[in-house]
Amino acid sequence: CQETPHCVELPDGLKAGDKLKIQGSVPKDSVSFMVNFLCGKEENTDNALLVLVKLEAPSVVVLNSFLNKTLGEKDKYTNVPFARGQDFELEFVVEEDIYKVWKGLGFMLNHRNNIA
């Protein structure tokens, strides 16, 4: 099992047309987890896309960004099927003006791309 946090550098960053798939497992005792697309390694660096999954019933997914030391406008989705002790897969598609986040079949979440 890969320990968290897990960090992968993307030397060319993310640009329109890019696709990224993340697979993981939610620990049985977890209350939440996050996926962040950071724009650097420094503390308080810009975060192009922040995905926060809260596992309390009903599950909630919050999409946001943190740019120029300011949180953006969040998009909140409820009843997205995440569960403790379960594997998950997220697919991200970067477009000029939006991030598309796919969770399994039929669950697509959108968040405005504020970096473009």
Z-matrix of the N, CA and C atoms (Angstrom, degrees):
N
C 1 1.457
C 2 1.528 1 110.08
N 3 1.288 2 117.29 1 132.09
C 4 1.455 3 123.30 2 178.01
C 5 1.528 4 109.06 3 -74.62
N 6 1.329 5 116.31 4 128.47
C 7 1.459 6 119.46 5 177.80
C 8 1.524 7 110.04 6 -72.37
N 9 1.311 8 116.47 7 155.41
C 10 1.458 9 121.15 8 177.06
C 11 1.515 10 108.42 9 -111.27
N 12 1.304 11 123.02 10 154.83
C 13 1.465 12 121.70 11 -1.83
C 14 1.522 13 111.39 12 -74.01
N 15 1.285 14 114.36 13 151.62
C 16 1.457 15 122.15 14 179.14
C 17 1.521 16 108.00 15 -110.95
N 18 1.308 17 116.44 16 133.75
C 19 1.456 18 119.87 17 -176.21
C 20 1.526 19 109.71 18 -127.53
N 21 1.308 20 116.27 19 129.53
C 22 1.455 21 122.48 20 175.66
C 23 1.522 22 107.33 21 -125.33
N 24 1.330 23 116.18 22 126.75
C 25 1.464 24 119.43 23 178.26
C 26 1.524 25 110.05 24 -87.95
N 27 1.322 26 114.92 25 137.95
C 28 1.462 27 121.63 26 175.47
C 29 1.524 28 106.39 27 -114.29
N 30 1.333 29 117.65 28 94.94
C 31 1.469 30 121.34 29 -173.13
C 32 1.521 31 114.28 30 -53.91
N 33 1.331 32 117.73 31 -32.89
C 34 1.461 33 120.95 32 -179.55
C 35 1.525 34 112.12 33 -93.86
N 36 1.346 35 117.64 34 2.59
C 37 1.456 36 121.35 35 -178.35
C 38 1.519 37 110.81 36 68.56
N 39 1.305 38 116.00 37 -164.78
C 40 1.462 39 122.09 38 176.65
C 41 1.514 40 108.92 39 -113.74
N 42 1.316 41 116.46 40 134.66
C 43 1.463 42 120.79 41 179.83
C 44 1.526 43 109.12 42 -135.70
N 45 1.311 44 115.85 43 165.72
C 46 1.461 45 121.03 44 -179.64
C 47 1.524 46 110.27 45 -51.30
N 48 1.319 47 115.40 46 133.18
C 49 1.462 48 121.56 47 -179.54
C 50 1.517 49 113.39 48 98.42
N 51 1.341 50 117.38 49 -14.63
C 52 1.461 51 120.29 50 179.96
C 53 1.522 52 110.57 51 -75.34
N 54 1.337 53 114.85 52 148.28
C 55 1.463 54 122.45 53 175.26
C 56 1.516 55 107.89 54 -129.65
N 57 1.319 56 115.54 55 143.47
C 58 1.461 57 121.15 56 -177.82
C 59 1.523 58 108.11 57 -141.78
N 60 1.329 59 116.26 58 136.83
C 61 1.461 60 121.03 59 178.55
C 62 1.524 61 108.59 60 -119.42
N 63 1.328 62 115.84 61 133.00
C 64 1.462 63 121.72 62 177.68
C 65 1.521 64 107.66 63 -121.67
N 66 1.337 65 115.55 64 129.53
C 67 1.453 66 121.16 65 176.07
C 68 1.513 67 108.22 66 -118.93
N 69 1.308 68 116.32 67 141.75
C 70 1.454 69 119.70 68 179.91
C 71 1.509 70 110.89 69 -161.27
N 72 1.323 71 114.02 70 -175.01
C 73 1.450 72 121.39 71 178.41
C 74 1.518 73 107.89 72 -134.79
N 75 1.309 74 116.78 73 135.04
C 76 1.461 75 122.09 74 179.96
C 77 1.524 76 108.03 75 -87.58
N 78 1.352 77 117.87 76 119.17
C 79 1.468 78 119.60 77 177.79
C 80 1.537 79 111.72 78 -57.78
N 81 1.334 80 116.55 79 148.21
C 82 1.467 81 121.51 80 -176.74
C 83 1.523 82 113.05 81 -62.64
N 84 1.337 83 117.62 82 -27.15
C 85 1.465 84 120.62 83 -177.64
C 86 1.529 85 112.71 84 -100.72
N 87 1.315 86 117.44 85 11.10
C 88 1.466 87 122.10 86 -176.68
C 89 1.521 88 111.77 87 -75.87
N 90 1.342 89 115.77 88 142.15
C 91 1.463 90 121.18 89 174.19
C 92 1.522 91 109.82 90 -101.92
N 93 1.344 92 115.40 91 -25.78
C 94 1.462 93 120.55 92 -179.35
C 95 1.524 94 109.01 93 -164.27
N 96 1.327 95 115.07 94 167.00
C 97 1.466 96 120.65 95 169.91
C 98 1.514 97 108.36 96 -152.33
N 99 1.349 98 115.07 97 163.75
C 100 1.465 99 120.75 98 -176.21
C 101 1.517 100 110.63 99 -132.75
N 102 1.317 101 114.83 100 151.65
C 103 1.461 102 123.66 101 168.56
C 104 1.526 103 105.18 102 -125.91
N 105 1.330 104 117.01 103 128.06
C 106 1.461 105 121.61 104 -177.92
C 107 1.517 106 110.61 105 -125.72
N 108 1.320 107 116.64 106 136.57
C 109 1.455 108 122.18 107 171.38
C 110 1.524 109 106.54 108 -105.68
N 111 1.331 110 114.49 109 89.25
C 112 1.459 111 120.93 110 -176.97
C 113 1.522 112 110.61 111 -82.06
N 114 1.325 113 115.26 112 151.39
C 115 1.469 114 121.32 113 -179.16
C 116 1.522 115 111.85 114 -98.91
N 117 1.308 116 118.50 115 13.50
C 118 1.454 117 122.86 116 178.99
C 119 1.514 118 110.05 117 172.93
N 120 1.338 119 115.96 118 -179.26
C 121 1.461 120 121.33 119 -177.65
C 122 1.525 121 113.27 120 -99.59
N 123 1.310 122 116.86 121 -12.03
C 124 1.450 123 120.79 122 -175.89
C 125 1.529 124 110.87 123 -67.84
N 126 1.333 125 115.37 124 154.47
C 127 1.463 126 119.58 125 175.21
C 128 1.523 127 108.70 126 -65.12
N 129 1.314 128 117.18 127 142.77
C 130 1.471 129 123.93 128 -178.27
C 131 1.522 130 113.35 129 61.71
N 132 1.336 131 117.14 130 26.68
C 133 1.463 132 120.72 131 177.06
C 134 1.528 133 109.63 132 -68.90
N 135 1.306 134 116.62 133 159.35
C 136 1.463 135 120.46 134 176.98
C 137 1.533 136 109.77 135 -60.22
N 138 1.309 137 114.90 136 146.25
C 139 1.459 138 122.92 137 179.11
C 140 1.522 139 106.75 138 -124.51
N 141 1.336 140 115.98 139 103.28
C 142 1.462 141 120.80 140 -175.66
C 143 1.524 142 111.89 141 -61.72
N 144 1.323 143 116.81 142 -37.92
C 145 1.459 144 121.03 143 178.30
C 146 1.513 145 109.13 144 -148.51
N 147 1.309 146 115.66 145 126.41
C 148 1.456 147 123.25 146 177.10
C 149 1.522 148 106.87 147 -115.64
N 150 1.324 149 116.51 148 125.09
C 151 1.461 150 122.03 149 178.27
C 152 1.528 151 106.86 150 -116.57
N 153 1.319 152 116.93 151 114.42
C 154 1.461 153 122.78 152 179.06
C 155 1.522 154 108.15 153 -112.50
N 156 1.331 155 115.83 154 121.56
C 157 1.463 156 121.46 155 178.97
C 158 1.526 157 107.59 156 -109.48
N 159 1.338 158 116.15 157 118.34
C 160 1.461 159 122.25 158 176.98
C 161 1.522 160 107.41 159 -103.81
N 162 1.320 161 116.21 160 126.57
C 163 1.465 162 120.47 161 -170.09
C 164 1.520 163 114.88 162 -94.54
N 165 1.312 164 118.37 163 -1.61
C 166 1.469 165 119.69 164 177.51
C 167 1.526 166 108.59 165 -65.43
N 168 1.329 167 116.76 166 148.41
C 169 1.468 168 119.58 167 -178.58
C 170 1.520 169 110.46 168 -75.16
N 171 1.321 170 120.66 169 131.83
C 172 1.469 171 124.10 170 -8.90
C 173 1.527 172 110.33 171 -77.38
N 174 1.313 173 115.88 172 151.53
C 175 1.463 174 119.27 173 -179.90
C 176 1.529 175 110.32 174 -63.35
N 177 1.329 176 115.13 175 147.84
C 178 1.463 177 121.36 176 -178.06
C 179 1.523 178 108.22 177 -132.24
N 180 1.314 179 116.62 178 137.82
C 181 1.460 180 122.01 179 173.05
C 182 1.526 181 106.90 180 -119.11
N 183 1.338 182 115.27 181 127.83
C 184 1.464 183 121.53 182 178.52
C 185 1.518 184 108.00 183 -115.21
N 186 1.320 185 116.50 184 128.29
C 187 1.464 186 122.65 185 175.69
C 188 1.522 187 107.45 186 -110.91
N 189 1.335 188 116.32 187 135.89
C 190 1.451 189 120.18 188 -179.00
C 191 1.521 190 108.36 189 -157.12
N 192 1.321 191 115.51 190 179.91
C 193 1.464 192 122.35 191 173.20
C 194 1.526 193 107.21 192 -138.92
N 195 1.319 194 115.71 193 161.15
C 196 1.463 195 122.38 194 177.57
C 197 1.525 196 106.22 195 -133.79
N 198 1.325 197 116.27 196 100.93
C 199 1.458 198 121.38 197 -175.17
C 200 1.521 199 109.95 198 -126.17
N 201 1.328 200 116.09 199 137.83
C 202 1.471 201 121.45 200 -179.41
C 203 1.529 202 111.09 201 51.92
N 204 1.341 203 115.44 202 42.91
C 205 1.470 204 123.62 203 178.15
C 206 1.524 205 113.58 204 62.10
N 207 1.350 206 116.66 205 26.30
C 208 1.458 207 121.00 206 -179.27
C 209 1.526 208 109.75 207 -134.65
N 210 1.348 209 116.16 208 131.57
C 211 1.459 210 120.23 209 174.05
C 212 1.515 211 109.47 210 -69.61
N 213 1.321 212 116.14 211 141.82
C 214 1.458 213 120.82 212 177.86
C 215 1.509 214 111.20 213 -84.88
N 216 1.313 215 115.40 214 -169.48
C 217 1.457 216 121.32 215 176.97
C 218 1.525 217 108.00 216 -80.85
N 219 1.336 218 116.41 217 126.04
C 220 1.467 219 119.18 218 -175.28
C 221 1.523 220 111.85 219 -87.13
N 222 1.322 221 113.51 220 151.44
C 223 1.458 222 122.19 221 171.21
C 224 1.523 223 105.91 222 -113.24
N 225 1.323 224 116.56 223 129.82
C 226 1.462 225 121.87 224 -174.99
C 227 1.527 226 109.92 225 -121.24
N 228 1.331 227 115.48 226 131.18
C 229 1.463 228 122.19 227 -179.68
C 230 1.527 229 108.72 228 -125.63
N 231 1.328 230 117.20 229 136.53
C 232 1.457 231 120.91 230 178.58
C 233 1.523 232 110.72 231 -110.69
N 234 1.315 233 113.90 232 161.37
C 235 1.471 234 122.78 233 177.19
C 236 1.524 235 114.12 234 59.62
N 237 1.322 236 116.69 235 31.41
C 238 1.468 237 120.41 236 172.94
C 239 1.538 238 106.04 237 -80.37
N 240 1.329 239 118.26 238 129.39
C 241 1.467 240 120.64 239 -169.91
C 242 1.537 241 115.06 240 -73.71
N 243 1.325 242 115.23 241 86.72
C 244 1.466 243 122.46 242 169.21
C 245 1.519 244 106.30 243 -118.34
N 246 1.324 245 117.55 244 145.34
C 247 1.463 246 120.00 245 179.50
C 248 1.523 247 110.15 246 -145.46
N 249 1.314 248 114.89 247 146.06
C 250 1.466 249 120.95 248 176.09
C 251 1.526 250 109.57 249 -58.88
N 252 1.328 251 116.01 250 140.12
C 253 1.457 252 121.22 251 177.68
C 254 1.517 253 114.27 252 76.85
N 255 1.321 254 117.53 253 6.49
C 256 1.472 255 121.24 254 -177.79
C 257 1.527 256 111.20 255 -109.82
N 258 1.310 257 116.22 256 148.87
C 259 1.463 258 121.50 257 171.96
C 260 1.519 259 108.22 258 -75.68
N 261 1.329 260 115.81 259 155.43
C 262 1.462 261 119.72 260 176.69
C 263 1.523 262 109.34 261 -144.59
N 264 1.307 263 114.01 262 161.86
C 265 1.461 264 121.42 263 175.92
C 266 1.522 265 107.21 264 -140.01
N 267 1.320 266 115.42 265 129.91
C 268 1.462 267 121.67 266 175.58
C 269 1.514 268 108.07 267 -119.63
N 270 1.317 269 116.75 268 136.14
C 271 1.462 270 121.47 269 175.35
C 272 1.522 271 107.94 270 -118.17
N 273 1.318 272 115.57 271 132.90
C 274 1.454 273 122.34 272 -178.87
C 275 1.527 274 109.07 273 -115.65
N 276 1.320 275 115.54 274 133.26
C 277 1.461 276 121.72 275 174.80
C 278 1.524 277 106.18 276 -121.19
N 279 1.329 278 115.98 277 125.41
C 280 1.461 279 120.97 278 -179.98
C 281 1.514 280 108.84 279 -97.33
N 282 1.324 281 115.78 280 124.39
C 283 1.455 282 121.40 281 173.83
C 284 1.524 283 107.98 282 -118.27
N 285 1.322 284 116.62 283 169.67
C 286 1.473 285 120.48 284 -177.44
C 287 1.526 286 112.39 285 -52.63
N 288 1.331 287 115.93 286 -42.35
C 289 1.462 288 118.96 287 -171.93
C 290 1.520 289 114.36 288 -118.53
N 291 1.341 290 118.05 289 1.77
C 292 1.464 291 119.01 290 -175.12
C 293 1.529 292 110.83 291 -154.60
N 294 1.327 293 115.27 292 148.74
C 295 1.460 294 121.88 293 168.10
C 296 1.521 295 106.33 294 -100.61
N 297 1.318 296 117.00 295 130.96
C 298 1.454 297 121.37 296 173.67
C 299 1.521 298 106.81 297 -106.34
N 300 1.312 299 116.07 298 129.45
C 301 1.458 300 121.85 299 -179.16
C 302 1.522 301 107.41 300 -119.84
N 303 1.318 302 115.70 301 120.26
C 304 1.467 303 121.55 302 -179.25
C 305 1.516 304 108.73 303 -105.20
N 306 1.325 305 115.79 304 132.84
C 307 1.468 306 121.80 305 174.40
C 308 1.514 307 106.36 306 -123.01
N 309 1.315 308 115.86 307 100.02
C 310 1.456 309 119.30 308 -179.61
C 311 1.523 310 110.82 309 65.66
N 312 1.287 311 116.01 310 -161.37
C 313 1.462 312 121.07 311 -179.33
C 314 1.518 313 109.67 312 -86.91
N 315 1.295 314 116.19 313 127.22
C 316 1.450 315 120.01 314 171.70
C 317 1.516 316 116.61 315 90.38
N 318 1.318 317 119.45 316 -4.82
C 319 1.461 318 120.43 317 179.19
C 320 1.517 319 109.16 318 -113.39
N 321 1.329 320 115.98 319 102.59
C 322 1.449 321 120.28 320 178.15
C 323 1.523 322 108.48 321 -117.48
N 324 1.316 323 115.43 322 130.21
C 325 1.449 324 122.37 323 178.27
C 326 1.520 325 107.60 324 -115.39
N 327 1.320 326 117.59 325 145.29
C 328 1.460 327 121.63 326 -179.25
C 329 1.519 328 110.69 327 -123.45
N 330 1.321 329 115.39 328 146.05
C 331 1.461 330 120.75 329 172.87
C 332 1.526 331 108.32 330 -145.64
N 333 1.309 332 115.65 331 136.84
C 334 1.474 333 121.41 332 -178.77
C 335 1.514 334 110.47 333 -60.64
N 336 1.320 335 116.95 334 135.44
C 337 1.460 336 123.52 335 176.80
C 338 1.528 337 107.67 336 -84.96
N 339 1.323 338 115.93 337 104.50
C 340 1.463 339 120.92 338 -177.27
C 341 1.526 340 112.97 339 -88.82
N 342 1.324 341 117.28 340 -5.36
C 343 1.468 342 121.46 341 179.65
C 344 1.512 343 111.43 342 -84.57
N 345 1.325 344 116.69 343 -32.73
C 346 1.471 345 122.04 344 -172.91
C 347 1.508 346 112.67 345 -55.45
